[in-house]
Amino acid sequence: MSNKLTLLREGIPTEIFLLLLLVTVASIASVVISVRKGGPNAERNLRITVAVLCLLGLGIAGYVVYTAVILQELPQCVGGGGGCAVVENSDYSKLFGIHISVYGLIGYLAIFGTTVWQGDHARLAAFTLSLFGFGFSLYLTYLELFEIEAICQWCVGSAVLMVLIFIASTTRLICYYGLDGGYEVNDDLNEGPEPNS
């Protein structure tokens, strides 16, 4: 197991680690504050948190799709190292002939859509999609550590974002499922639901 930790330590430069840590702390803080605050505006904060995380995920997946699929080049590791190239050249970079990053792009778009959408169906859909994304990210991380034995910074970044999206979407489902009758739902993501008079 220590060689896997070494692989992670060498594959993720300090700058990337600190950036991921900052995003993680900010996201968890947003979730905790939303839960403690309560009410319909708190759900809006959870939705905004997920939307921002999805946009970051779209940036990562979009970069890899553009580089690997459109330009047919190797994605560059931000802090150096060759882990991204090793992962890209592995048999696991495609599933059913489609590059893994395309699935990520579709997943982030779908979760973003269910985050903008309101109501119980949206909460359940966001949870289900994020659960699938979380599980798939765990599987891909397992492949990197135990099969490929190389770390791609873009993959790790995407996995961290998906874990955070799963936490926020699960919190949204648990705290707000079945409460649509308690307040009038407003379609504007920025304004959130308004209490009934």
SVG drawing of the C-alpha trace seen along z (x, -y; Angstrom):
<svg xmlns="http://www.w3.org/2000/svg" viewBox="-50 -36 58 40">
<polyline fill="none" stroke="black" stroke-width="0.4" points="0.0,0.0 2.9,-2.4 3.9,-2.1 0.4,-3.3 0.8,-6.3 4.1,-7.0 2.5,-6.8 -0.1,-9.4 2.5,-11.6 4.7,-11.6 1.8,-11.8 0.2,-14.8 2.4,-17.9 2.0,-20.1 0.3,-22.9 -2.4,-20.6 -2.8,-19.0 -3.3,-22.4 -5.8,-23.5 -7.8,-20.3 -7.7,-20.8 -8.9,-24.3 -11.9,-23.2 -12.6,-20.4 -12.6,-22.6 -14.7,-25.3 -17.3,-22.7 -17.5,-20.9 -17.9,-24.3 -20.7,-25.2 -22.5,-22.0 -22.1,-22.3 -23.3,-25.9 -26.3,-25.0 -27.3,-22.2 -26.9,-24.3 -28.7,-27.3 -31.7,-25.2 -34.6,-26.5 -35.1,-26.9 -32.2,-29.3 -29.9,-26.7 -31.0,-24.3 -30.2,-27.0 -26.6,-27.2 -26.3,-23.4 -27.4,-23.7 -24.9,-26.5 -22.1,-24.5 -22.9,-21.5 -23.2,-23.7 -19.8,-25.3 -18.3,-21.9 -19.9,-20.6 -18.5,-23.6 -15.0,-22.8 -15.5,-19.2 -16.7,-20.3 -13.4,-22.3 -11.3,-19.2 -13.3,-16.8 -13.5,-19.4 -9.7,-19.8 -9.1,-16.1 -11.8,-15.6 -10.3,-18.5 -6.7,-17.2 -7.1,-13.5 -10.1,-13.1 -10.2,-16.1 -6.4,-16.9 -5.4,-13.3 -2.6,-14.4 -1.6,-13.4 -3.1,-15.5 -0.2,-17.3 0.3,-16.9 0.2,-20.4 3.0,-19.9 5.1,-17.7 5.6,-13.9 4.3,-11.4 1.4,-9.9 -1.2,-11.4 0.6,-10.0 0.8,-6.5 -2.9,-6.5 -3.8,-7.9 -1.8,-5.1 -3.4,-2.4 -6.1,0.0 -8.4,-1.7 -8.5,-5.1 -11.5,-4.0 -14.7,-2.1 -16.7,-0.6 -14.4,-2.5 -15.3,-5.9 -12.7,-7.9 -13.5,-8.0 -13.4,-11.8 -16.5,-11.9 -18.4,-10.0 -17.2,-12.5 -18.3,-15.4 -21.8,-13.8 -22.0,-13.0 -21.1,-16.5 -23.6,-18.0 -26.3,-15.7 -25.7,-16.5 -25.5,-20.2 -28.9,-19.9 -30.5,-18.1 -29.0,-20.8 -30.6,-23.6 -33.9,-21.7 -35.8,-21.8 -38.1,-19.5 -37.9,-16.0 -37.4,-14.4 -34.3,-16.7 -33.0,-15.8 -33.3,-12.1 -31.9,-12.4 -28.9,-14.4 -28.3,-11.9 -28.5,-8.9 -26.2,-10.5 -23.7,-11.6 -23.8,-8.1 -23.0,-6.5 -20.2,-9.1 -18.8,-8.6 -18.7,-4.8 -17.2,-5.1 -14.6,-7.5 -13.6,-5.0 -13.3,-2.3 -11.1,-4.5 -8.9,-5.5 -8.6,-1.8 -7.4,-1.1 -4.9,-3.9 -3.4,-2.7 -3.5,1.1 -3.6,1.9 -2.0,-1.0 0.2,-2.1 0.3,-5.7 -1.6,-8.8 -3.2,-11.3 -3.7,-14.6 -6.8,-15.3 -8.4,-12.0 -7.7,-12.7 -9.1,-16.2 -12.2,-14.9 -12.5,-12.1 -12.3,-14.7 -14.9,-16.9 -17.2,-13.9 -16.9,-12.9 -17.8,-16.5 -20.7,-16.5 -21.9,-13.3 -21.7,-14.7 -23.6,-17.8 -26.2,-16.0 -26.8,-13.4 -27.2,-16.2 -29.7,-18.0 -31.7,-14.7 -31.7,-13.9 -32.4,-17.4 -35.0,-18.5 -36.7,-15.5 -40.5,-15.7 -40.5,-19.4 -41.7,-20.9 -45.2,-21.4 -43.7,-23.6 -42.6,-26.5 -43.2,-27.8 -40.5,-26.7 -38.9,-29.5 -37.2,-28.5 -34.3,-31.0 -31.2,-29.2 -29.9,-32.4 -33.0,-33.4 -34.1,-30.0 -37.5,-29.1 -39.6,-31.7 -41.8,-30.9 -45.6,-30.9 -47.5,-33.9"/>
</svg>
